[in-house]
Amino acid sequence: MSGLRARARGGRLPWLLAAAALLVAATGFQMASLSQRPVRDLPAVLYLQSPTVARRAVLSFDMLAADLYWLRALQHFGATRLQTSGPRTFENLYPFLDLATSLDPRFVVAYRFGAIFLSESPPGGPGRPDLAVRLLEKGVAATPDRWQYFQDIGFVHYWWTGEYDRAADAFSKGAAIEGAPWWMRSLAAVTLSEGGDRQTSRLLWRSLSQTAENDWLRRDAQRRLTQLDALDHLDQLQAVVARGRLSGLSAPWSWAQLLQAGLLSGVPIDPTGVPYVIDINTGRVDLDRRSTLWPLPTEPRGLPGLAREPR
């Protein structure tokens, strides 16, 4: 019997290699085509919309096909994010992620990165935290013992929807899973008692930066922490402008004006070294769009400081 199985595997090997070669060749052809013409010239739909149909179409190459759809999701997100004209709709992002995770239900990177991409506020992302939660809940259904998905769901509700009770519930469920870190229960308690506090946001992002399984996730969490520092700076600078008004200053506003009045000791710069900008008419202080921290996130309800709208 073992000999028959060995021969069966040996007979299938050429077909497996041939199919893999065809898939790789198709991917290479697609990438070459994309390098020769703009993404906008491609048809809007280049994928199978039904995960069930996709599984049947790829035969036993589910994981390989999942990787290809994940690459398409990355390509679609990056190309749309860099788009310089027309609306940035990110319309194919969730379908690609849904297909990738249906073909490989344990595709951790697709769930966790995909949730970040989906949640990102416009113009840098689609601003769809609802789809991010749907994707992560799909991951929970496939792998109920992975506490990180509950951590991510909590982040989405805390940072993007402002639903602190749902964030705390997700943290609590994650904390109940064997192997979850002790601070997950602390996150649940703090979120309920101090939801909307910027220091709580720091606690959440710092915990992610320390436990992320991927360098990209760690870097993104660190970037979020730096953005919170920039938000603190903006609040302080807006207070300087307010003091200037009380002392009799008015438009046109400029850093030179505030420096001359002795309210500043130098032109203020953000944590990356790029000078902040001040509106000449209103005195509103903001991040320069050339900064790598732009756009700053829309803060959850109740956070101190200025209310900031998505850019």
N, C-alpha and C positions, 0 to 999 in steps of 0.2 A: 504493500500500500504506500509506504514512504517513497518507494522508487517511482510509482505512478505520479505522486504529488510532485516529486522533483522534476519529472519529465514534463508535467503540466506547466509548472512554473517556467521551465526552460523554454517550452513552446510559446508561452505568452511573452517572454522577454523581448523578442524582436518587435512585437507589436507595441509593447509599452515604450520601447526606445523610440520607435518611429512616431508614435503619437506625441511623445514629449518633444521630439525634435520639431514636429509641425507646430506645436504650440509656441515654442521658443522662436521659431522663424516668423510666425504670425506677429508675435510681440515686437520683434526687431523691425519688421516691415512697418508696423503701426508707428513705432517711435520715429523711424526714418521719415515717414509721411508727415508726422507732426512737425518735424524740424524743417520741412520744406514749405509748409503753408500754415497760416494762422489757424488756431483752434476754432475760431468762429466759422471757418469754412466747412467744418465737419458736420455731419448730420447731428441733430440734437439727441437722438437716441441710437446708441451703438451697443445695446446690451439687451439681454433677455429680461423682461420685466417680472416674470414669475420665477421665484426660487425653485418651485417644483419642476418647472420646465427646464430650468438651468441644470438641476441635478441630473435629470434624464439625459440632457444633451452632452454633458461632459463625461458620461459613463462613470468610470471609476477614478477619474482624475479630479475629484472634488477639491482637494487641498491645493493643487496646482492652479485650478481655475479660480479658487478663492484668492490666491496671491495675485492673479492677474486683475481681478476686480478691485482688489485693494490698491493696486498700482493705478488703476483708472480713477479711483476715488481721490488719491493723492494728486494725480495729474489734473483732475477737474477742479479740485479745491485751489491748487496753486495757480492754475491758469486764470481762473475766475478772480482770484484775489489780486492778481497783477493786471487785470483788465483796466484799460484807461478810458474806455468810452462805453456808453450804454449802461443799463442796470446790471448789477451783479446779483444774479438770482440763485446761484448754486443749486439749480433745480435738480441736477442729477446726483448730488452728493449722497443723500440718504438712500436712493435706490441702489447705488453701487455698494454702499456699506451693508445694506440689507442683504444683497446677493452674496457678498464676501462672507458674512457671518452665517448665512444659511448653508452655504457650501462647506464651511468649516465652523461649526458652532463653538469651538474652543479657541477662536481667533482673538486672543486677548488684546493684541495691539490694535486691531480694527475697532473693537468695542471702545477701548479707553481713549485712543487718539481721535476716533471718529466722534465721540461725544464732545471732545474739546472743540473740534472743527465745527460741529453743528451748533454749539452754544455760542460761539464767537459772535459778538454784536456786529452789525453792519458798520462800516463798509468792508471790514475784514472778514466777515463771515455771514452766514444766513440768518443768524439770530433766532435759531429754532431750538431752544432748550427742551421743548416738549418732545421733539424727535430724539434729542440726546438721551432723555430719560427712557424713551421707548426702546432705543438701541441697548442701553445698559440693562434694562429689565429683561430683554431678550437674552443677554449674557447671563443674568442671574438664573433664568429658567434653564439654561444649558449647563451651567456650573454653579449650583446653589451654595457650594462651600467656598467660593472666592469672595472674601470680605471686601476686596478692593473695589468691586462693582458698587457695593453699597456706599463706600466712601465717595466714589465718583458721583453717585446719584445725590448724595448729600451736598456735595460741592455745587452741582448744577442748581439745586433748589435754593441753596444759600446765596450763591453769587449772582445767578442770572434771573431767577424767578422771584426771589425774595420771600418764598414760602418757608419760613423757618421751622414751622411745625413738621412739615414734610421732610425737611433736611434732618431735623433731630430724629425723626422716625427711621430714616435710612441709616443714620449713624448707629442708632440703637440696634437695628437688625444686624448690621455688620459686626457690632461688638459682640453679639451673641454667638457668632460663628467661631468654632474652635480654631485657635491660632491667630485670631485677630489681636492687634496690640491693645494694651490697657487704655491708651488715651482715646480710643474710639468712644468709650462711655463718657469721657470728659467732654469730647466734642458735642455729644448729644445734649449734655447738661448745659454747657456754655451757650450753645446755639439757642436753646429754649429761653434761657434767662437773659442773654445779652445779644439776641439776634439783631444784626444791623450795625454792630460796633466794629470799627475798623481794626481794633486790636484782635477781635475774634477772627476777622478775615486773615490777619497775619498768622494766627494760630493754625487756621485751616491750611493755608498755603505752605506754611513751614512744615507741617506734618506730612503733606504730600511730597515736598522736596526731599524729605528724609526717608521716605518709604517707597518712592517711585521705582519701578522695576526697569525703567528705561531712561537713558541719559536725556532724551528729548523731553520727557515728562519732568525730569528734575530741572532742566534749564527753563522750561516754561513756567514752573512754579516759582523759580527764582526771579524770572522776569515779572511775574505778578507781584511779588514782594517789592521789587524795585518800583513798580507802578504805584503801589501804595505809598512808598516814600515820596514819589512825585506829587501825589494827591495831598500829602501833608504839606509839602513845600508850597503848593498852590494856595492852600488855605492861609498859610502864613503870609504869603505875598499879597493876597487879597486884603488881609488885615492891614498891611502897610499902606495900601492904596486908600483904605477907609480912614486911616489916621491922617493921610495927606488931605483928604477932603475936609476933615474936621479942622485942619490948620489953614484952610483957605485955598488949597490947590484945586485946579479944575482942568478940563480938556483944553488943549490936546495933551493926552497922557504920554509919558515916555520914561524910560529908565533914567535918562539924563536929568529930567525934572526932579525925580525922586532922589537921585544922588545929590543934586545941588541943594535940595532941602534938608539933606542930612539924614534922610530916612533909610537909606541903604548905603552900604560900604563898597558895593561893586555890583556889576550887572549879574543878576542871579542866573545860575545855570542848573539844568536838571541833573539827575544822578549819572547820566551818560556824558555830561559835559557840553550839552547843547543849550544855548541861552533860551530862557523862557521868553514868550512874546506878550506884549501888553497892547490891548486895543486902544488906539489913539482917541477914540470918541467916548467909550464907556469905561475904560480903565480895567476891563476884565483881563485877568492874567490867565494864560493858557500855555499848553505844551506846543512847541514848534512842530509842525508836521514833518520836518526832516529828522526828528528824533526817532530812534528805534523803539521808543516806548509808546509812540503814537499808533493807534488811537487809545486813549485811556479808557478803561471799562466804565460802563454805567454802574454806579454804586448801588448796592441793595438799598431798599427803603430804610429810612431811619439813620443812615450813616451821617456823621457830623460833617460840616463843611458845605460847600456849594453843591447844589443839585446839578449833575452833569448829564447832559443828553448825549445819546449816541451820535457820533460824528458821521 
